[in-house]
Amino acid sequence: MHIEFRHLRTIKAIHDAGGMSRAADLLNTTQSALSHQVKGIEAQAGVELFVRRSKPLKLSAAGHRLLRLAERILPEIEALEQDFAGLRSGNVGRMHIAIECHACFEWLFPVLERFRKSWPEVDVDIRPGLAFGALPALQREEVDLVVSSDPENLPGVTFTPLFDYEAVFVAAASHPLAAKPFVEAEDFRDQTLITYPVERPRLDVFSQLLIPARVEPAGVRQVELTAVILLLVASQRGVSVLPDWVVREVRYSSDYVTRPLTRNGIVRRLYAATRTADVGKPYMADLLALANEIPSAMRGAAQEPAPADLV
């Protein structure tokens, strides 16, 4: 027996309308065409679907079985059609994100909070566990966006610049290095450096400063949370290097100071790696705009002049 979606729609329309003529109007077809469809289904099934002597036209027992099938399947088909329409329009989709930047959680959550309100039909997830295999996962379509500071020339992948940030030295206000206008690699030799639990080549302080200078800190302590890093720094348990957007509140606290790394500072750029085919999707474009706007605002807040009594 071969049942098509149009057959299910026909049975339901005749039942709802109570007759062939009104059902034909609902389906924008002719009464003759509907009658032909019904006879075709009955010929396949070997049973009558309607009690034809009744007015209005009523379903037989077999017809009710088919109606129940129609009432179960047709709403799912309509929902699927709406999903496909949303995908075509760019209103529905998936945004699974992998992060190669541990501190990025500090600005990514505000970005996603804004994003979900504008795009409630986009499935959002963060995959930190893919951090060190993120770009291959992007190519395999396991994730949809990778936040990275290390662009690569990969086929089918576009790296969109998000924003530049400065890696800044953070210490307790009473720390001896707080008196310096900037700090250099040699200043870390006798310091305990507090970092995120990330491989050294992926930390700016190592990749951009200490490794090139061949300087090893007196100790390295790894801490998961930014708030705990700042707590330890304020307690003079060590010093740290953090992105400027992370330390936006430090400028207004008398417990901390921030200083540039080297005289000229160390500025890095973050990128959003996406599949080239996805760049033009409306929700992707909106997320990339937010990913630039929010951390830039956070960084700007950190760079505002401190109140006079805290200078």
C-alpha positions in Angstrom: 0.0 0.0 0.0 1.4 3.4 -1.1 0.3 6.3 1.1 1.4 9.8 0.2 1.2 13.0 2.3 -1.4 14.4 -0.1 -3.6 11.4 0.7 -3.4 12.1 4.4 -4.2 15.8 3.8 -7.2 14.8 1.7 -8.7 12.5 4.3 -8.3 15.1 7.0 -9.7 17.9 4.9 -12.8 15.8 4.0 -13.4 14.9 7.6 -12.9 18.5 8.9 -15.1 20.0 6.1 -17.8 17.3 6.2 -17.9 16.8 2.5 -16.0 16.7 -0.8 -17.0 20.1 -2.1 -15.9 22.1 0.9 -12.7 20.0 1.2 -11.9 20.7 -2.4 -12.1 24.4 -1.7 -9.8 24.1 1.3 -7.3 22.2 -0.7 -7.6 24.4 -3.8 -8.5 21.5 -6.1 -11.6 20.0 -7.7 -14.1 17.7 -6.2 -13.5 15.2 -9.0 -9.7 15.1 -8.2 -10.4 14.4 -4.5 -12.9 11.7 -5.3 -10.3 10.1 -7.6 -7.7 10.2 -4.8 -10.1 8.6 -2.3 -11.0 5.8 -4.8 -7.3 5.2 -5.4 -6.6 4.8 -1.7 -9.6 2.5 -1.2 -8.5 0.4 -4.2 -5.1 -0.1 -2.6 -6.5 -0.8 0.9 -9.4 -3.0 -0.3 -11.8 -1.2 2.1 -14.0 1.8 2.0 -12.8 4.9 3.9 -16.2 6.7 4.0 -19.8 5.8 4.7 -21.1 7.4 1.5 -24.8 7.3 2.3 -24.3 9.5 5.3 -24.7 13.3 5.3 -22.4 14.9 6.2 -19.9 12.5 4.8 -18.5 10.3 7.6 -15.4 8.2 7.9 -15.7 4.4 8.1 -13.7 2.5 10.8 -10.8 2.2 8.3 -11.1 5.9 7.5 -10.7 6.7 11.2 -7.5 4.7 11.3 -6.2 6.7 8.4 -7.3 9.9 10.0 -5.4 9.1 13.2 -2.3 8.6 11.2 -2.9 11.9 9.4 -3.3 13.7 12.7 -0.1 12.3 14.0 2.1 12.7 11.0 0.9 16.0 9.4 1.8 18.2 12.3 5.3 16.8 12.3 5.6 17.4 8.6 4.3 21.0 9.0 6.9 21.6 11.8 9.6 20.2 9.6 8.6 22.5 6.7 8.8 25.4 9.1 12.2 24.3 10.3 13.4 24.1 6.6 11.9 27.5 5.9 13.8 28.9 9.0 17.0 27.3 7.7 16.5 28.8 4.3 15.9 32.2 5.8 18.8 32.0 8.2 16.6 32.2 11.3 17.1 28.6 12.5 20.4 26.8 12.8 23.2 25.6 15.1 25.9 27.5 16.8 28.3 25.2 18.6 31.5 27.0 19.6 34.9 25.8 20.5 37.4 28.1 22.4 41.1 28.1 22.1 41.3 31.1 24.5 40.6 30.2 28.1 39.9 33.8 29.2 37.4 34.2 26.4 34.6 32.9 28.7 34.8 36.3 30.3 33.3 38.0 27.3 31.7 35.1 25.4 28.9 34.6 28.0 27.6 38.2 27.7 27.8 37.8 23.9 25.7 34.7 23.9 23.2 36.2 26.3 22.5 39.0 23.8 22.6 36.5 20.9 20.0 34.1 22.3 17.4 36.9 22.7 17.7 37.8 19.0 18.0 34.2 17.7 15.9 31.9 20.0 15.7 29.2 17.3 19.5 28.8 17.0 20.8 26.0 19.1 23.8 27.3 21.0 26.5 25.3 22.8 30.1 25.7 23.9 32.6 22.9 23.5 35.6 23.7 25.7 36.7 20.0 25.5 37.6 20.5 21.9 39.9 23.4 22.6 43.1 21.8 21.2 41.5 20.0 18.3 39.0 22.8 17.5 39.9 23.6 13.9 39.8 20.0 12.7 36.4 19.7 14.5 35.3 22.8 12.6 36.2 21.2 9.3 34.4 18.0 10.3 31.3 20.1 11.1 31.3 19.1 14.7 31.4 22.7 15.7 30.5 25.9 13.9 32.8 28.6 15.2 36.2 28.5 16.8 37.6 31.5 18.8 41.4 31.6 18.2 44.3 33.9 18.2 46.3 31.8 15.7 44.8 32.0 12.2 45.8 29.3 9.7 45.4 28.8 6.0 42.8 26.1 5.9 40.6 25.1 2.9 37.0 26.0 3.4 37.7 28.0 6.6 37.5 31.8 7.0 39.1 33.6 9.9 37.2 36.8 10.7 39.1 39.4 12.8 37.1 40.1 16.0 39.2 42.6 18.0 42.6 43.5 19.3 43.4 43.3 22.9 46.4 44.0 25.1 47.9 41.5 27.5 48.6 43.4 30.7 50.6 42.6 33.8 48.5 42.5 37.0 50.0 42.8 40.5 49.0 43.9 44.0 49.3 47.6 44.5 52.0 47.1 47.2 54.0 44.8 44.9 57.6 46.1 44.1 56.9 45.9 40.4 53.9 48.2 40.8 56.3 51.1 40.8 57.5 50.4 37.3 55.9 52.0 34.3 56.0 48.7 32.4 57.4 45.2 33.1 59.8 43.1 31.0 60.6 39.4 30.7 63.5 39.7 33.3 61.1 40.9 35.9 59.4 37.5 36.0 62.5 35.5 37.0 61.9 35.8 40.7 58.1 35.8 40.5 55.3 33.2 40.9 53.3 33.5 37.7 49.6 32.7 38.1 48.0 31.5 34.9 45.0 29.6 33.5 45.4 25.8 33.2 46.5 26.1 29.5 49.6 24.8 27.7 52.4 27.4 27.8 52.5 28.1 24.0 48.8 29.1 24.2 49.4 31.7 26.9 50.4 35.2 25.7 52.8 35.8 28.5 54.8 32.7 27.4 54.4 32.8 23.7 54.9 36.5 23.2 57.3 37.4 26.1 59.0 34.7 28.2 59.7 32.0 25.7 61.4 34.3 23.1 63.4 35.9 26.0 64.3 32.4 27.4 63.1 33.5 30.9 61.6 31.0 33.4 59.5 32.4 36.3 60.4 31.3 39.8 57.2 29.3 39.9 54.0 28.8 37.9 50.6 28.3 39.6 47.6 27.3 37.5 44.1 28.5 38.4 40.8 27.9 36.6 38.9 31.0 37.5 39.8 34.7 36.9 38.3 35.8 40.2 40.5 33.4 42.0 43.6 34.6 40.1 42.8 38.2 41.1 42.2 37.1 44.7 45.6 35.4 44.8 47.3 38.4 43.2 45.7 40.8 45.7 47.0 38.5 48.5 50.5 38.7 47.0 50.7 35.0 46.2 52.0 35.9 42.8 51.5 38.0 39.7 49.6 37.4 36.5 49.1 38.5 32.9 45.5 38.8 31.6 43.7 40.3 28.6 42.7 43.9 29.2 39.0 43.1 28.9 39.3 40.7 31.9 40.7 43.3 34.2 38.1 46.0 33.5 37.3 46.2 37.2 40.9 46.4 38.4 41.2 50.0 37.4 38.8 50.9 40.1 40.3 48.9 42.9 43.1 50.1 45.1 44.2 46.5 45.6 45.7 46.0 42.1 47.7 47.7 39.5 48.0 46.9 35.8 51.1 47.6 33.7 52.0 47.1 30.0 54.3 44.2 29.0 57.4 45.9 27.6 57.6 49.6 26.7 55.4 49.2 23.7 52.9 46.7 25.1 51.9 43.4 23.6 48.8 43.5 21.5 47.1 40.4 20.1 44.2 39.8 17.8 41.3 37.3 18.3 39.6 35.7 15.3 36.4 33.8 14.7 37.1 30.8 12.5 34.0 29.6 10.6 33.3 27.5 7.6 33.4 29.8 4.6 29.9 28.6 3.5 28.5 29.8 6.9 29.9 33.3 6.9 26.9 34.8 5.1 24.2 33.3 7.4 22.3 36.2 9.2 22.7 34.7 12.7 26.4 34.1 12.1 26.9 37.7 11.0 25.1 38.9 14.1 27.1 36.8 16.4 30.4 38.0 14.9 29.2 41.6 15.3 28.3 41.0 19.0 31.6 39.2 19.5 33.4 42.4 18.5 31.1 44.9 20.2 30.9 43.5 23.7 34.6 42.8 24.5 35.5 46.1 22.9 33.1 47.9 25.3 34.6 45.9 28.2 38.1 46.9 27.2 37.0 50.5 26.9 35.7 50.5 30.4 39.0 49.2 31.7 40.9 52.0 29.9 38.8 54.9 31.3 40.7 57.1 33.7 40.5 56.0 37.3 38.7 58.2 39.9 41.0 60.8 41.4 41.1 59.2 44.8 42.4 55.9 43.3 45.2 57.3 41.2 
